[in-house]
Amino acid sequence: MINTKYRTPYSTIHEIIDRISKNNDDINTWLFSFENTMELPLYSSVDIRDAGFKAAVVDTNLFPAGFNNLCEHGLSDSVEFIRSAILKRVQSCRNILIVAEEHTRNTWYLENLRILKSIIEQAGFSVKVATFLQVQPAFCRNACYVRLTTATGHPLDIYCFKTILSAYRNGEEQYDLIILNNDLTTGIPDVLKESTIPIYPATQAGWHSRLKSYHFNHTEDLIKQFADILDVDPWFFSCLFTSVDQININDAADRQRLKDAADAVMARVQIKYRQHSIQEKPYLFLKADSGTYGMAVLPMEDPKEILTLNRKDRNKLYKGKGSQVVGRYLIQEGVPTIYQADNEVSEVCIYQIENSLIGGFYRTHPVKNQRQNLNSQGMYFKKMCPHVSRFNDCGVSHDINVFDLYRILARIAAIAAHREIVQLKAGYTNSIK
C-alpha cells in the first residue's frame, strides 16, 4: 500500500473542513443549482495544490489524457457516467468517433485512448479512434487505419479522420457523435469544421482560443460564492493572478513589463500572507496563458528573475505545445504542495465525467520540490481510488475529509469551464457573422 502523508503546518484547512461539514447541505444545494441547469464539460481533469494553509485549483484540462492512470473502480464507475452524458447530448446515439492527438509514438497516450475507447464500448456504443494525421498526410491516401501497440502491449487501430469523414458523407459509415481528445492547440482543422456530426467538448474550447486567465476569472467568481457560504476569505481556495499580452520573452523591454506585473501580484500575495499569519515565503509561477502538458511553465521566487532569464529558460517559455509561439502569459500565485507519496513530492489530479467523480491520481516527481512544476518530464502517477472502502485495492489512501474539499473545488472548476465554453461559443459565433 502506498503511504501518502498529509503534512499540515497550519490548522486552516482542517478548520475549513469543519465548516464544510456543517454547511454541507447548503454547499450541495448551491452546486446542484448550477449542475442541474447547464451542460457541463463532457469530461475534465483538475489539478489541485494543497499547501495546508490553502488549497486551490491551478489548472483545468477539458481534454484529459490520463485515463490509463485511473484505478479499476473509477473506470468501472465511468461506464454509467459516460453513457448518461452521451445520451444527454445525443439521445439516439449508437456510433461514436474519438478524435485523438497525433501522439502516435507516445505509447502511454495510446493506452489512454484504449482505456477511453473501452469505457465507451462498455457503455453500449460502437467506437472508432481517428486523428488528422497532418504530420503523415500520405497515410490517408494509402490506408484506412494503422494498427499501433500501446504501452501495455495492446493493439489500437487509429483511423484517418479525412477518410472517415468521406465515408460518412457517402453513407458508407454512420457516426452520431464525435468526442474530442485533441486540444486543438494549433487551431480547428478545416476537415473538422466541415463535419456535421455533433462534437463534444466544443471545438471552440481548444487551446487555440481558450485562456487560463479567463477560466480563473470564472472560477474566482464561483469561489467567492462558495466562501460566502463558509464565511471565510476566498483566498483560501484560489490563486491571485494577472495576465500580460503581446509579450516577446526574448525582448528585454517586454520582460520588464512582465516583471512589473509580477511585482504587483507578489505584493498582493504578501498582503494575504501577513493577513493570515502565513510564515512561508510566497512565490509565483510564470505560465503561458494557454496550453497544456506543463509546457512554458516556470516557478519564480522573486519577480526579478524574469529580467535575468537565461537562454534555456527563455526557450522553454517562448514556445508551447505544437511549437506555438507564446505571446500571452499568466502570472499566478504559487501554491506549494504538502503531499508526499512514498516520500516523494506529489499533487492531486481529479478526473470527472460531467461533474461525477471517477477517481484521479497523485502526480509525483522524484527530483522536484514542493514549490516546483510537477507536470514535467520524469513525473509518474499513483492511482487514487474514489471509494473509501476500496483504498487498499488501489494502493492509495487519502484523508477523506480533505478529499471532500478537493471534490468541491473540482466541481467548481467544471462549472467555471462551462461558463468559458458558453462565452467562447458566443465569441466564435459573433466572429463569423
Phi, psi and omega per residue, in radians:
M1 nan 2.339 3.140
I2 -1.260 2.356 3.141
N3 -1.639 1.885 3.138
T4 -1.859 2.004 -3.093
K5 -1.712 2.435 3.078
Y6 -2.039 1.759 -3.087
R7 -1.699 1.970 -3.032
T8 -1.876 1.807 3.134
P9 -1.318 -0.325 -3.132
Y10 -2.279 2.761 -3.078
S11 -1.581 -0.031 -2.970
T12 -0.947 -0.918 -3.057
I13 -1.071 -0.753 -3.132
H14 -1.164 -0.587 3.046
E15 -1.149 -0.691 3.119
I16 -1.169 -0.657 3.128
I17 -1.073 -0.650 3.062
D18 -1.065 -0.714 3.116
R19 -1.153 -0.667 3.105
I20 -1.077 -0.779 3.133
S21 -1.048 -0.719 -3.112
K22 -1.265 -0.448 -3.100
N23 -1.942 0.378 -3.015
N24 -1.010 -0.743 -3.115
D25 -1.120 -0.759 3.132
D26 -1.134 -0.675 -3.138
I27 -1.134 -0.803 -3.119
N28 -1.178 -0.649 3.077
T29 -1.077 -0.726 3.120
W30 -1.119 -0.805 3.139
L31 -1.123 -0.767 3.141
F32 -1.093 -0.507 3.140
S33 -1.086 -0.481 3.052
F34 -1.571 -0.745 -3.016
E35 -1.228 -0.472 -3.110
N36 -1.564 -0.106 -3.058
T37 -2.133 0.184 -3.126
M38 -2.550 2.807 3.083
E39 -1.561 1.858 -3.119
L40 -1.338 2.849 3.054
P41 -0.932 2.462 -3.125
L42 -0.962 -0.795 3.046
Y43 -2.642 2.816 -3.123
S44 -2.799 2.746 2.943
S45 -2.216 2.460 -3.010
V46 -2.240 2.103 3.087
D47 -1.543 2.244 -3.112
I48 -2.197 2.304 3.048
R49 -1.935 2.341 -3.114
D50 -2.100 2.025 -3.120
A51 -1.685 -0.007 -3.064
G52 1.586 -0.784 3.088
F53 -1.650 -0.158 3.044
K54 -2.841 2.776 3.062
A55 -2.428 2.320 -3.036
A56 -2.583 2.616 2.989
V57 -1.261 2.249 3.118
V58 -1.973 -0.191 3.069
D59 -2.886 2.547 3.091
T60 -2.327 2.143 -3.077
N61 -1.895 2.197 -3.137
L62 -1.635 -0.023 3.103
F63 -2.290 1.123 -3.020
P64 -1.077 2.453 -3.058
A65 -2.240 0.565 -3.124
G66 -2.235 0.575 3.141
F67 -1.075 -0.418 3.096
N68 -1.228 -0.212 3.141
N69 -1.707 0.108 3.138
L70 -1.608 2.635 -3.118
C71 -1.366 2.842 -3.037
E72 -1.065 -0.566 -3.119
H73 -1.276 -0.654 3.059
G74 -1.158 -0.690 3.106
L75 -1.131 -0.650 3.097
S76 -1.114 -0.747 3.089
D77 -1.080 -0.571 -3.048
S78 -1.062 -0.522 -3.022
V79 -1.042 -0.896 -3.109
E80 -1.250 -0.632 3.128
F81 -1.103 -0.752 -3.112
I82 -1.252 -0.589 3.097
R83 -1.084 -0.828 -3.132
S84 -1.098 -0.761 -3.111
A85 -1.125 -0.689 -3.130
I86 -1.199 -0.820 -3.098
L87 -1.202 -0.423 3.045
K88 -1.147 -0.562 -3.106
R89 -1.549 -0.714 3.122
V90 -2.369 1.748 -2.975
Q91 -1.051 -0.621 -3.083
S92 -1.757 0.380 -3.031
C93 -1.089 2.349 3.060
R94 -2.294 -0.701 -3.023
N95 -2.048 2.241 -3.028
I96 -2.193 2.472 3.059
L97 -2.037 2.140 3.028
I98 -1.605 2.129 3.081
V99 -1.696 2.027 -2.967
A100 -1.812 2.943 2.962
E101 -1.162 2.949 3.116
E102 -1.665 0.523 -3.130
H103 -1.420 0.986 -3.051
T104 -1.188 -0.268 3.107
R105 -1.671 -0.161 3.118
N106 -1.569 1.694 -3.014
T107 -1.203 -0.430 3.075
W108 -1.303 -0.600 3.029
Y109 -1.128 -0.681 3.086
L110 -1.078 -0.665 3.104
E111 -1.135 -0.693 3.035
N112 -0.967 -0.801 3.131
L113 -1.108 -0.713 -3.140
R114 -1.079 -0.756 3.131
I115 -1.147 -0.794 3.130
L116 -1.055 -0.778 3.102
K117 -1.046 -0.740 -3.127
S118 -1.122 -0.727 3.111
I119 -1.015 -0.823 -3.090
I120 -1.188 -0.638 3.090
E121 -1.151 -0.730 3.103
Q122 -1.113 -0.424 3.101
A123 -1.371 -0.065 3.023
G124 1.842 0.250 -3.098
F125 -1.952 2.708 3.015
S126 -1.563 2.328 -2.973
V127 -2.347 2.388 2.923
K128 -2.201 2.708 3.103
V129 -1.988 2.298 3.140
A130 -2.360 2.813 3.005
T131 -2.511 2.980 -3.024
F132 -1.363 -0.424 -3.140
L133 0.888 0.725 3.117
Q134 -1.188 -0.457 3.125
V135 -1.461 -0.195 3.101
Q136 -2.360 1.072 -3.040
P137 -1.074 -0.501 -3.118
A138 -1.112 -0.480 -3.118
F139 -1.027 -0.699 -3.088
C140 -1.124 -0.372 3.129
R141 -1.521 -0.334 -2.976
N142 -1.934 -0.284 -3.071
A143 -2.708 2.821 3.111
C144 -1.508 -0.619 -3.108
Y145 -2.709 2.873 3.031
V146 -2.126 2.388 3.111
R147 -1.664 2.084 -3.134
L148 -1.997 2.895 -3.133
T149 -2.004 2.255 -3.118
T150 -1.387 3.053 -3.103
A151 -1.075 -0.415 3.140
T152 -1.713 0.177 3.067
G153 1.507 0.175 3.131
H154 -1.580 2.549 3.092
P155 -1.375 2.590 3.065
L156 -2.524 2.185 3.133
D157 -1.573 2.211 3.105
I158 -1.975 2.115 -3.099
Y159 -1.674 2.779 3.039
C160 -1.452 2.110 -3.076
F161 -1.051 -0.664 -3.127
K162 -1.077 -0.719 3.120
T163 -1.171 -0.745 3.123
I164 -1.058 -0.780 -3.117
L165 -1.126 -0.673 3.113
S166 -1.111 -0.745 3.121
A167 -1.136 -0.641 3.107
Y168 -1.116 -0.780 3.137
R169 -1.115 -0.591 -3.128
N170 -1.448 0.026 3.137
G171 1.347 0.223 -3.112
E172 -1.469 -0.415 3.097
E173 -2.415 2.688 -3.113
Q174 -2.149 2.234 3.058
Y175 -2.300 2.368 -3.107
D176 -1.819 -0.301 -3.045
L177 -2.757 2.440 2.979
I178 -1.917 2.249 3.027
I179 -1.870 2.080 -3.137
L180 -1.426 2.196 2.904
N181 -2.130 0.580 3.120
N182 -2.260 2.163 -2.999
D183 -1.478 0.087 2.994
L184 0.915 0.742 -3.132
T185 -0.976 -0.693 -3.054
T186 -1.588 0.099 3.121
G187 2.035 3.089 3.137
I188 -1.600 1.972 3.125
P189 -1.042 2.553 -3.131
D190 -0.989 -0.646 -3.092
V191 -1.126 -0.493 3.088
L192 -1.388 -0.644 3.088
K193 -1.065 -0.544 -3.092
E194 -1.331 -0.239 -3.087
S195 -1.271 2.415 3.075
T196 -1.778 0.069 -3.132
I197 -1.413 2.386 3.090
P198 -0.960 2.416 -3.061
I199 -2.185 2.272 3.059
Y200 -2.428 2.438 -0.199
P201 -1.040 2.863 -3.090
A202 -1.062 2.484 3.124
T203 -1.069 -0.494 -3.140
Q204 -1.181 -0.264 -3.114
A205 -1.542 0.103 3.080
G206 -1.224 2.890 -3.085
W207 -1.250 -0.065 3.038
H208 -1.206 -0.386 -3.117
S209 -2.279 -0.386 -3.081
R210 -1.311 2.525 3.094
L211 -2.207 2.372 3.113
K212 -1.081 -0.643 -3.133
S213 -1.094 -0.641 3.091
Y214 -1.140 -0.728 3.119
H215 -1.047 -0.780 -3.095
F216 -1.271 -0.432 2.995
N217 -1.090 -0.814 3.112
H218 -1.157 -0.729 3.130
T219 -1.076 -0.724 -3.123
E220 -1.036 -0.743 3.136
D221 -1.081 -0.759 -3.132
L222 -1.227 -0.678 3.123
I223 -1.065 -0.658 3.097
K224 -1.065 -0.720 3.109
Q225 -1.146 -0.740 3.106
F226 -1.069 -0.798 -3.125
A227 -1.137 -0.556 3.089
D228 -1.093 -0.653 3.119
I229 -1.085 -0.676 -3.097
L230 -1.533 -0.234 -3.075
D231 1.056 0.862 3.082
V232 -2.309 2.945 3.110
D233 -1.213 2.186 3.125
P234 -1.079 -0.288 3.100
W235 -1.024 -0.470 -3.137
F236 -1.130 -0.255 -3.088
F237 -2.157 0.221 -3.045
S238 -2.587 2.880 3.101
C239 -1.931 2.339 2.999
L240 -1.218 2.522 -3.049
F241 -2.786 2.917 2.932
T242 -2.670 2.915 3.081
S243 -2.237 2.632 -3.132
V244 -2.307 2.200 -3.059
D245 -1.805 2.910 3.074
Q246 0.968 0.966 -3.130
I247 -2.007 2.312 2.917
N248 -1.900 1.893 -3.015
I249 -1.084 -0.306 3.132
N250 -1.543 -0.043 -3.129
D251 -1.735 2.222 -3.059
A252 -1.088 -0.697 -3.140
A253 -1.150 -0.661 3.116
D254 -1.218 -0.636 3.083
R255 -1.128 -0.581 3.079
Q256 -1.134 -0.698 3.094
R257 -1.085 -0.733 3.097
L258 -1.103 -0.745 -3.128
K259 -1.087 -0.739 3.127
D260 -1.093 -0.725 3.105
A261 -1.145 -0.691 3.122
A262 -1.145 -0.657 3.082
D263 -1.007 -0.736 -3.109
A264 -1.154 -0.725 3.119
V265 -1.164 -0.770 -3.137
M266 -1.050 -0.680 3.126
A267 -1.094 -0.700 3.112
R268 -1.157 -0.702 3.123
V269 -1.131 -0.750 -3.139
Q270 -1.067 -0.639 3.082
I271 -1.071 -0.766 3.139
K272 -1.137 -0.711 3.119
Y273 -1.067 -0.754 3.119
R274 -1.173 -0.725 -3.121
Q275 -1.031 -0.659 -3.064
H276 -1.870 0.250 3.059
S277 0.984 0.731 3.097
I278 -1.461 2.200 -3.037
Q279 -1.548 -0.301 -3.115
E280 -1.229 2.795 3.093
K281 -1.439 2.232 3.107
P282 -1.257 2.726 3.077
Y283 -2.647 3.064 -3.050
L284 -2.296 2.846 2.932
F285 -2.050 2.402 2.975
L286 -1.848 2.129 -3.039
K287 -2.355 2.683 2.882
A288 -1.082 2.426 -3.089
D289 -1.333 -0.137 2.997
S290 -2.472 2.622 3.125
G291 2.193 2.982 -2.986
T292 -2.539 -2.948 -3.137
Y293 1.093 0.341 3.097
G294 1.186 0.298 -3.118
M295 -1.483 2.699 -3.133
A296 0.952 0.902 3.139
V297 -2.300 2.303 -3.121
L298 -2.528 2.187 3.046
P299 -1.359 2.597 -3.139
M300 -2.354 2.187 3.044
E301 -1.409 -0.445 -3.108
D302 -2.549 2.297 3.130
P303 -0.965 -0.406 3.125
K304 -1.058 -0.396 -3.131
E305 -1.064 -0.465 -3.136
I306 -1.082 -0.623 -3.083
L307 -1.248 -0.445 -3.045
T308 -2.007 0.422 3.111
L309 -0.988 2.307 3.099
N310 -1.376 3.007 -3.066
R311 -1.059 -0.677 -3.127
K312 -1.074 -0.821 -3.135
D313 -1.201 -0.646 3.088
R314 -1.099 -0.683 3.118
N315 -1.123 -0.654 3.108
K316 -1.119 -0.639 -3.093
L317 -1.481 -0.356 -3.015
Y318 -1.275 -0.607 -3.107
K319 -2.285 2.533 3.086
G320 -1.917 -2.667 3.141
K321 -1.046 2.485 3.125
G322 1.212 0.341 -3.132
S323 1.016 0.472 3.098
Q324 -1.307 2.227 -3.141
V325 -1.208 2.306 -3.135
V326 -1.558 2.188 3.115
G327 -2.129 -0.109 -3.117
R328 -2.319 2.301 -3.043
Y329 -2.149 2.584 3.031
L330 -1.827 2.250 3.006
I331 -1.863 2.016 -2.946
Q332 -2.201 2.408 3.037
E333 -0.970 2.307 3.088
G334 -1.400 2.428 3.074
V335 -2.090 1.911 3.109
P336 -1.168 2.645 3.107
T337 -1.809 2.347 3.138
I338 -1.769 0.085 3.118
Y339 -1.374 2.496 2.965
Q340 -2.357 2.266 3.051
A341 -1.987 2.042 -3.042
D342 0.903 0.771 3.070
N343 1.154 0.349 3.064
E344 -2.115 2.448 -3.047
V345 -1.054 2.412 -3.036
S346 -2.506 2.810 3.016
E347 -2.433 2.862 -3.016
V348 -1.682 2.390 3.004
C349 -2.246 2.103 -3.086
I350 -1.792 2.343 3.082
Y351 -1.893 2.427 -3.118
Q352 -2.400 2.551 2.856
I353 -1.913 2.106 -2.815
E354 0.863 -2.158 3.094
N355 -1.966 0.444 3.105
S356 -1.665 2.221 -3.103
L357 -1.171 2.267 3.021
I358 -2.133 0.278 3.090
G359 1.934 -2.550 -3.116
G360 2.772 -2.718 -3.122
F361 -2.803 2.893 2.957
Y362 -1.674 2.138 3.015
R363 -1.464 2.129 -3.004
T364 -2.158 2.531 3.117
H365 -2.399 2.210 -3.031
P366 -1.296 -0.336 -3.055
V367 -2.120 0.072 3.106
K368 -1.680 2.760 3.061
N369 -1.830 3.125 -2.980
Q370 -1.211 -0.149 -3.119
R371 -1.870 0.036 -3.038
Q372 -1.798 3.010 3.092
N373 -1.379 1.991 -3.119
L374 -1.492 -0.286 3.136
N375 -1.456 1.233 -3.065
S376 -2.606 2.937 -3.088
Q377 -0.941 2.341 -3.112
G378 1.784 -0.147 3.124
M379 -1.244 2.764 2.959
Y380 -2.565 3.105 -2.898
F381 -2.286 2.496 3.059
K382 -2.117 2.114 -3.012
K383 -1.136 2.534 -3.121
M384 -2.101 2.133 -3.119
C385 -1.485 2.383 3.129
P386 -1.362 -0.133 -3.074
H387 -1.914 2.179 -3.132
V388 -0.994 -0.718 -3.051
S389 -1.291 -0.167 -3.060
R390 -1.967 0.204 -3.076
F391 -0.923 -0.791 -3.059
N392 -1.113 -0.544 3.123
D393 -1.108 -0.667 -3.048
C394 -1.621 -0.208 3.081
G395 1.488 0.036 -3.125
V396 -2.242 2.268 3.020
S397 -2.050 2.725 3.095
H398 -2.641 2.849 3.120
D399 -1.217 1.882 -3.029
I400 -1.096 -0.539 3.133
N401 -1.187 -0.760 3.079
V402 -1.147 -0.640 -3.121
F403 -1.086 -0.555 3.077
D404 -1.023 -0.670 3.092
L405 -1.142 -0.737 3.131
Y406 -1.065 -0.688 3.135
R407 -1.099 -0.742 3.121
I408 -1.094 -0.787 -3.132
L409 -1.100 -0.690 3.129
A410 -1.159 -0.699 3.109
R411 -1.125 -0.723 3.092
I412 -1.072 -0.726 -3.136
A413 -1.071 -0.700 3.137
A414 -1.208 -0.642 3.081
I415 -1.123 -0.737 3.083
A416 -1.082 -0.695 3.125
A417 -1.107 -0.655 3.076
H418 -1.043 -0.778 3.132
R419 -1.075 -0.668 3.057
E420 -1.009 -0.876 -3.064
I421 -1.069 -0.714 3.102
V422 -1.016 -0.803 3.141
Q423 -1.167 -0.730 3.138
L424 -1.096 -0.707 3.107
K425 -1.120 -0.756 -3.138
A426 -1.105 -0.728 3.115
G427 -1.145 -0.686 3.134
Y428 -1.159 -0.745 3.141
T429 -1.092 -0.762 -3.130
N430 -1.125 -0.584 -3.059
S431 -1.281 -0.319 -3.095
I432 -1.837 0.060 3.128
K433 -1.304 nan nan
